[in-house]
Amino acid sequence: KTVYMIVDKKIELETKYLKEYPEWQFLSEKELNRKTIEIFDDIKMAKSFCNKDQKVIKVPNTNLFKLVAPILLEKGISRIVNADKLIAL
C-alpha cells in the first residue's frame, strides 16, 4: 500500500508528540509524551497539512517502516499515526 509523509525541505522527518493530536487525549500521560510520525493514505490530505517549509513524499511500500523501525526507535520515534489508527513500532 502506498502512503505519504510530510518532511521538511531537508528531507528530515517531521515528528510530533502524541499529545498534539486531540483525538488521542484519552491515553495515559506517558503515552502522550511519545514521539510520532504521521502518514497519510491520500496525497491531497497530506498536502493540506503541509506548509511552505515542508513537502510531501511518497512511500510506495509500507514494509519500509518494518525495516527502519530500529532507526526510528533510536531517534525516539515509537508511534505512527494514520487517520484513526495508532501503530506501535
Buried (B, 14 or more C-beta within 10 A) or exposed (E): EEBBBBBEEEEEBBBBEBBEBEEBEEBEEEBBEBBBBBBBEEEEEBBEEBEEEBBBEEBEEBEEBEEEBEEBEEEEBBBBBBEEEBBEB
